Amino acid sequence: MAIVEGKAAPEFTLNDAAGKPVSLASFRGKDVVLYFYPKDDTPGCTKEACGFRDAWKELQELGVVVIGVSADSAESHQKFIRKYNLPFLLLTDPDYKVMKKYGAYGEKTMYGKKTVGVIRSTVWIGPDGKVKKHWAKVANAEKHPAQVLAAIKAEKARA
């Protein structure tokens, strides 16, 4: 299923770091930044998570919910959250079902070689459940959270 801006985001339910099911539908009425990343506590993923953490206050003021998704276990997410004081939800997708729905799992090029794995990407879902913006392949994990925040601020300023 391709993620198309202006179309409904695929519904899902995944478990959070406490093992509690979380559904996209429960955030209806809010902007949701859903970001997919390869692995807890790795250099790029840590920079990205800390970037969203550092933008957290501004994102909250804009009414935005941030949700990170990887295939890591709930235990791994708990450690990652504690180690970096992450204030947002991390969901576990061990069989890549949601990642595949969102185009965040598949063939990618790493260090010049084709491989299959998690594709770092982000989907901004509006309060109506429709995709507002899709960053299909995030090139710079460290700068990406600031790009997402800038896009949301620009949209809110126009509204």
C-alpha positions in Angstrom: 0.0 0.0 0.0 1.5 3.3 -1.0 1.3 6.2 1.3 -0.3 9.1 -0.5 -0.5 12.7 0.8 -4.2 13.6 1.1 -5.4 10.0 1.5 -6.3 8.2 4.7 -3.4 6.8 6.7 -3.6 3.0 7.2 -5.0 2.1 10.6 -3.0 0.0 13.0 -2.7 -1.2 16.5 0.7 -2.0 18.0 2.0 -2.5 21.5 3.9 0.3 23.3 6.9 -0.2 25.6 4.6 -1.3 28.5 3.0 -3.9 26.3 -0.3 -1.8 26.0 -2.0 -1.8 22.6 -2.0 1.6 20.9 -4.2 2.4 17.9 -3.9 5.2 15.4 -7.6 5.8 15.7 -7.2 6.9 19.3 -5.4 10.0 18.1 -8.1 11.2 15.8 -8.5 14.9 16.1 -4.7 15.4 16.6 -1.7 15.8 14.4 0.4 12.7 14.6 4.1 12.4 13.6 4.7 8.7 13.0 8.3 7.9 12.4 9.9 4.6 11.5 13.4 3.8 12.5 15.7 0.8 12.3 17.0 0.1 15.8 16.9 1.5 19.4 20.2 3.0 20.7 22.1 3.1 17.5 23.8 6.3 16.4 21.4 7.6 13.8 18.3 6.4 15.6 19.4 8.0 18.8 20.1 11.3 17.1 16.6 11.2 15.5 14.9 10.3 18.8 16.8 12.9 20.7 15.9 15.5 18.0 12.2 14.7 18.5 12.7 14.8 22.3 14.4 18.2 22.0 11.5 19.6 19.9 8.9 17.9 22.2 7.8 21.1 24.0 7.2 23.0 20.7 5.5 20.0 19.1 3.2 19.7 22.2 2.3 23.4 22.0 1.3 22.8 18.4 -0.9 19.8 19.5 1.3 17.2 17.8 1.7 13.6 19.0 5.0 11.9 18.2 5.2 8.1 17.9 8.3 6.1 17.0 8.0 2.6 15.5 10.7 -0.1 15.2 10.9 -3.9 15.4 12.6 -3.7 18.8 11.1 -5.4 21.8 9.1 -3.6 24.5 12.1 -4.2 26.9 14.5 -2.5 24.4 12.1 0.4 24.0 11.9 0.8 27.8 15.7 1.0 28.1 15.9 3.4 25.1 13.2 5.7 26.7 15.0 5.7 30.1 18.5 6.2 28.7 17.5 9.2 26.6 14.5 10.5 28.6 12.2 10.2 25.6 8.8 11.7 26.3 6.9 10.1 23.5 5.5 6.7 22.6 7.6 4.0 21.1 5.7 1.1 19.5 7.0 -2.3 18.6 6.4 -3.9 15.2 8.3 -7.2 15.4 6.8 -8.7 12.2 7.1 -5.4 10.2 3.3 -5.5 9.4 2.7 -1.8 10.0 6.1 -0.8 8.5 5.2 -2.7 5.3 1.8 -0.9 5.2 3.6 2.4 5.4 6.4 1.6 2.9 8.9 1.7 5.8 10.2 -1.8 5.2 11.7 -3.2 2.0 14.6 -2.9 -0.3 17.1 -0.1 0.4 20.7 0.7 -0.3 23.1 0.8 2.5 26.8 1.6 2.0 26.3 1.0 -1.8 24.8 -2.4 -1.3 21.1 -3.4 -1.8 19.6 -4.9 1.3 16.2 -5.5 2.8 15.3 -3.7 6.1 13.6 -0.8 7.8 13.5 2.3 5.7 13.8 5.4 7.9 10.7 7.4 7.1 8.1 9.7 8.6 4.4 10.3 8.0 2.6 13.3 9.3 -1.1 12.4 9.8 -3.6 15.3 10.2 -6.4 15.4 12.7 -8.8 14.0 10.0 -6.6 10.8 9.7 -5.3 11.8 6.3 -1.6 12.0 5.4 -0.4 15.6 5.3 3.2 14.8 4.4 5.3 11.7 3.8 9.1 11.8 4.1 9.7 8.5 2.3 13.4 8.2 2.8 15.0 10.3 5.5 18.6 11.1 4.5 19.8 12.8 7.6 18.4 11.4 10.9 19.9 14.2 13.0 18.4 17.0 11.0 15.1 15.3 10.3 13.1 16.3 13.5 13.8 20.0 12.8 12.6 19.6 9.2 9.3 18.0 10.5 8.9 20.7 13.1 9.5 23.4 10.4 6.9 21.8 8.1 4.3 21.7 10.9 5.0 25.3 12.0 4.7 26.5 8.4 1.4 24.7 8.0 0.0 26.0 11.3 1.1 29.6 10.3 -0.9 29.3 7.1 -4.0 28.0 8.8 
